[in-house]
Amino acid sequence: MNHATAKIIASSTAADTVVASAARISTTQGTALEIYGKSCEKENNGSLIEKVVASGHTSTLEHQLFTVAFDNVSVCTEEFVIEFRLGSYTVKSRRYVDFTSAGFYIPPMLEQLVPEYQAHMQSLFDAYAKLLELEIPKEDARYLLPYCFRSNFYCTMNARELLYMVTVMCCGRGSYYPELKTLGESLKEQLRAYFPNLPEQFAARYHADADDSFARYAPPQTTVEKHAPETAAAVTELRSAPPQDADEILMNAQIYNGKFSADPEGRYDAAELITAERPRELELLHVQFVIRNLSLAAITHLVRHRIQTVLVPHVTQAVYKQHYVLPESIRANADALAIYQRAFTENAAAFDRMCKAGLPAEAAQYFALAGNQLDVLCDMNGRELLHFMKLRTCNRAQWEIRACAIDLLRQLRLACPAVFRHFGPSCYVTGKCPEGRLTCGKLKEMQTFFSSGMEPDANAQPQRK
């Protein structure tokens, strides 16, 4: 079994010089280039950086970038890292890549439990492979992948965010999980080559600002008896929409911003703003919504939108809840359906047996399957929501998140039609498809559907390719 590693594979050059220049520029005479030139000759750059960071001016560290390769880590680690919003991530797609031979992480546990754990996790990968043999699409077969499966991805962060993330892995909520703590300690040692004393400074600051009780990092437990696995469909609920006069809010914002002259007759159409290069005015609108019973796999498509507030319960809750998604491709195939449902039932039984046999609480998260579901709360401003809709109502979007996005858009059009009648996939908003050779080829059908009442049974609704 390959070991999980996190390795810094790239960094911006002249790290201490650039950060030291940033530390000097606000209090030093001279141009930016003059100060940088002098910093190249200074020997006290390191001590200056430590002094400035100790005083709370950590933003100077944002001028240094790092790229980290996370190699053969569990998908639980991937989910933890992606929670840090000030980073860039590129992940191996479970929609297109075959994960039959991906392997899985084995968390620390009693030695006598390891053989059962290994056999059970391998059985899930075998079930996944059987679904592929039955020509079930990868994006649907992946719902059987356990959250211990190996993930590989790249992460690029500035030094400030990376030091903070490493601190949380080593000292905060991540420290409860041996995998995360080990990876954090490794990254901390690698960062010393660039900033020798900053890891300790960040740790000291973290402990000073937070409750240091180790118990608070434990995953949430449930006192309710574990449920038997059952299927559930995702449901989108609009919790808070912009007011009915949202179009007037946008019009006034554009007038204030010098981009729109009020029509003497009071006529206004939001379409021009929706297609603008820089629709900042949309950021004045906010939408809050809940998606109930969204699969862990689909949640990954949701949290990629970083300019939002998204609240996702701990993945362990999905293990206790035991609701799971049932895709149509599997429902329509009797052999696949039997394999699929048996996998969820056996996973719940194995988890129950191993808990009774002494499975550590921190290992529970690895028993979540990608098809298990959670309830998610989101808050987006109008500009990010427009971007979300352009991507997630597209015919090429993952079918589960697409259905949720379309349902949300229906509710928004009822609440505030003047603005949200202009929202939809890129081909509807801009009049052209951005997917190139990967286009679904149904531009006219898509435009007709989103121009209409968007009824669920509308004949113009395109089918998933």
N, C-alpha and C positions, 0 to 999 in steps of 0.2 A: 504494500500500500504506500503510495507516495505521501510524503510529508507536506503539510501546509506551510507555505512560506510567504513572506511579504518583503519584497526587495525594492529599494530605491534604484531605479534603472536610468534615471535622467534627472538633471537639475539645471537651473539657469546658471550661467557662468558668473564668476566674480561675486559669489554670494555675499561674503562679509563686506566687500567694498560697496556694493549697491545698497545693502541695508544700512550700512554706516553712513553713506551719503544721504539717504533718506532721513536718518536720525539727525544729521547736521543741518539740513537745508532750512529748517524753520527758524533757526537761531544764528545762522552764519551769513555774513556778507558774501556776495558773489553770485554768479550765474550757476545754473544746474551743472553745466559741464565743468566749470572751474572748481566747484565743490567736489565733483566726482574725481577730477584729476588730482586734487589734494588728498582725497581719501585713498587713492591708489598708493600714495607714498606713506600713509600713516601706519604706525605699528600698533596703535591702541584701538583699532576697529572693534575687536572682540569685546574688550572691556566697555567700550562706549555702548555697544548694542545691549549688553547685559544691564548696564545702568539705565538706559532708556526703557527697556522692557520692564525692569523692576519698578519703574515709576508709573507703569500702566500704559505706556504708548506702544502697544503691541502692533499697531497698524503698520509700522515701519517694516515688519517682517513679511508683509504681504507682497513685497517686491521680489521675494525669492520663491521660485516655483520648484516643486518636486513631482516626479511621476513615479508611482509605485505599481509594481506588478504583483498582484495577488495570485498566487499559483497554488492550485489544488486545495483551496480553502473550502469550507462548507458554504452552502448557499445562505446559511444563517449569518455567517460573517459578511457575505455580500450585502445582505439586507441591512445589517448593522452599519456598515460603512456608508452606504448610500443615504442613510438618514442625515448625514452631514451635508447640508445643502450647498455649502460654498466649495464645491468640488466638481470636477468633470469626470464622467464615468463611461466606459465602453465595455459592455458585457457580452459574453457569448450567448447568442439567441437560442432559447429553448423551442422557438417556433420552427427553426430551420435546421438545427444541428441535432444529430442522433446522439443521445446521451447513454446509450446502452452500456458502453464501457467507461463511463465517467468515473466510476468508483465512488466511495463514500468515506466520510470521516467517522472515526470511532472515538467518542468522548471517553474520558476516564470513568471507569465503573468497576464494580467487583469482577475479579478475573473470571469467576464462574458464569457471569452473565454474557461475556464477550461472544462465545460461540453462538448462543441464541440470537444475539443482536446481529451478528454477521449474516447468519442464515436468513433471518427475517428480511434484512435490508436487501440482500441479494435476490430474494424472492420477489420483491417489488420491482427491481430492475428486470427480472425475467418476465414479469407480467407486462411491463412497459414494452419489452422487445416483442412479446407475443401480439400486442396491439398493433405494433408497426407491421408485423408479418400479415396481419389481417387488413392492412392498408388503411388503418386509422391514421389521420394526419398527425404529424409530430406535435403540433400545437394542442391537440386533444389528448394524445397519449401521455404527454408530459405531466398531466394531472396526477399520475401515479408516482412521480418522482418524490422520494422522501427528502426532507430538508437537511439531511446529512450529505446529500450528493455533492460531488466536487464541482466547484465553480472556479473559473479563471477570468480575470478582468483587469483592466487598467484604471488607475485613479490618478488624477492630477489635481494637486492642491497647492495653495500658497503655504509658506512656512508656518504662519500663524494658525491656520486651520488644521494643518497636519499635526502640529505640536499639541493643539487642543484635543484632536481625536485620539492621539497616542496617550495623552493623559487620561482621557475617559476610559480607554481600553485597559490601562494599567492601574488606575486608582478609582475610577467611577463605576458606572453600571456594567461596563464591559468586563470588569475584573472578576465578576461572579462566574464567568465562563472561561475555563482553562484555555480553550482555543484562542479566544480573543486576547486574553492576558499574555499568552506566549507570543502571539504576533505583535502585540503592542510593545513588549519588552525588546523584541528584535528590532523594530523600527526605532525605538528610543536609542538603542546603541548605534544604529546607523546615522541618526541625526547628530550624534555627538561629533562626528567628523566635520560637521559644518558649524554647529553652535554647541560647544562643549558643555556649557553649564545651563543652557536654557531648559532642557527637560526637567531638571530639578526645580527651576524657578516656576515653571508652569504647574508642576505637581504641588509645590508649596502654596501657590496661589489658589489652586483648586481646593485643597483641603481647608484653606482659610475661609473660603466662600461657601462651602457646602457641608451638609451634615455628613460626617465621616462613618456613619454606622454601616457596617458591611451588610447587615440584614436587609437594608433598604434596596439593595441591588438584586435581591432574589426575584425570580420571575413570579408573576401573580399566580396564586393557587386558587382552587375552587373547592368549596365545601359541598357543592352539589354533586350527587352521584354521577359518574360519567355516563353520558348519553350513548345509546346505540347509534351507529352511523345512519344518517338519513340524507336524502337529496333535498336540495333547496335551490330556488332560482334567485338571482340577484334582483333587488328592488331598489330603485332610485327615488329618493324623497327630497324635494326642494324644501329647505327649512327657512331660507330667507332670500328674497329676491329684491332687486332695486325697486323703488317706488314707481307708481304708474306714470309719473311725470319724468321718468328717466331721460327721455328724449329732450325734454326742456333743460334738464341738468347738463346734458352734453352740449346742447346748443349754446347755453350761457358760458360754458367752459371754453368753447371755441371762440366765442366773441371776446372773452377776456384774454384769450391767447392770441388774438389778432388773426385768426384763421377763417373767420366767417362773419359776413355782414348780415345782420338781421333782415329778413324779408319783411317789407312793409305790411304784407298780408299775413305774416306770422307762419308762413309755410317753412317746414324744415324736414329734411330726410336724412336719417343717420347713415345712409348707404355710403356717402362720400367719406365719412370718418372711418367706417369699417375697413375701407380699402386704402386708407392713407398709409404713407410710409412710416409715420410715427404717431400712432393714435393714443397719445398720452392721456387724453381726456377720458378714455374708457377706464382708466385706473381709478376714477372717482366712483365707479359702480362696484358693488361687491355682491357675491352670490355665495350662500352657504348651503351645502347639501350633504345628505347621508346616502351611502350605498350599503344596503344590508345584504349579507350573504354574498360578498364578493370574494372570489377565490384568491388564494395567495398568489397564484400565477398572474391573475389580472391586476392585482394590487401593484405589481411591479411596473405595469404600464401606467398606472395612475401616479405613483410617486416620482416618476421621472420628470414630472412637471415641477420644477423646483421653486418657482415664484408663486407659492401658495402656502397656506397652513393646512397640513394634512395630519390627522390624528389616527394612527393605526395601533390597535391593541397589540400586546406582546404575542408573538406567534404561538406561544404555549397555549394561549386561550383557544386557538383553533383546534389544538389536540383534544382539549376537554369538550369543546362544543360539538365536534364530530359531524358537522354539516358538510356536505360536499356537492360540487357541481356535477351535472350529468349532461355532457354535450350530445347534440343530436346525432352526430356520426357514430357514437357508441350506442345510444338508445336504439338506433335502427339496425344494429348488428347483434343478433342474439348471442353469438360466441363472445364477441367483445364485451357485451354487457355483463355476461357471467364472470369473465375475468376481472373486469373493472370493479364490480360490486364486491366480489370476493376479496379483492385487495384491500378495500377500505374496511371491510368487516374484520379481516385477519390482522390488519394493522392496529385497530382498536383493541383487539383481544391480546395481541403481543404486548402492546403498551401497558395494558392492565396487569398482565402476568408479571412483567418485569418491574413495574412499580411495586407490586407486592413482594417481589424478591429483592428489593433494595436498590432499584435504579435511582441514581442521584437526581435531585430535582432539576439541576442545571442541564441534565441530558434530555429532559422531556421535549424540548423544542425540536430535537432532531427527528422526532416521530411525526411531525406535521407533514402531511402530503400536500403537494402543490395545488391539489383540488380542494383541500379543506378551506373553509370560508370564515371571514371575519366581517364585522361592521366597521365602516370607515367614515370619518367626518372630514369634509373639505371646505375650505374657504378660499375663493379665488377672486381677484379683481377682474373687471371686465376685459382688460387687455389679455390677461393670461387665459381667461375663459374662451376668448376668441381663438387663441392659438390651440387650446385644448380641443375645441370643437372642429377646427380645421383638420387636425390629425385624427381624432378619435371617432368622428362620424364618417370618416373616409371608408370606402368599401374595402380597402386593404387593411384596415385596423383589425386587431384581434377581436373576434366576434363577441366575446363577453363584454369587454369594455365598450365596444361600439354600441351594443344594445343599450347599455346604461347611459351613454352619452346622448343617444337619440331620444331616449325617454326623458332625460333631463332637459333637453332642448324643447321638447313638446311642452313641458311644464313651464319653462321660461317664456315661451311664446304666448301661453295663456296669461301669464302674470304681467308681461310687459311686451306686447307684440311690436310696438313701434321700433324697438331696438333689436330684439332677438329674432325677428323675421329675416334679418340680414346674416345671422350666424348659420354655420353649416360647414361642410367639408370644403377644402380649398377650391375644388372645381366649381362649387356653387358660389363661393364668396368672390373669387377672382375671375371666374369664367374659363379657367384652364387647369389642366391636371399637372401637378408637379412630379408625378411618379415616373415619367419617361417610359422606358420599355416595360416597366412593371405595372403600368396603368391597368385598371380593370376593364377599360374599353367601353364603359357605360356612362360617359359624361352626360349625355342628354337625359338618360333615365334618372341619373342622380339629381340633375338640376330640376327636372320635373317633380321628383319626389319632395325635395326640400323647398320647392316653390309652392307646393300644395299644402294641405292641412296635415301632412305627415301622419296619416292614419296608419295604424299598425298593419292593417290588411290592404293597404293601397296597392293596386296592381302594378304601379310604377316602381315599387320598392325593389331595388336590386338584390340579388342573392349573393351569398358569400362564395367567392371563388375557391 
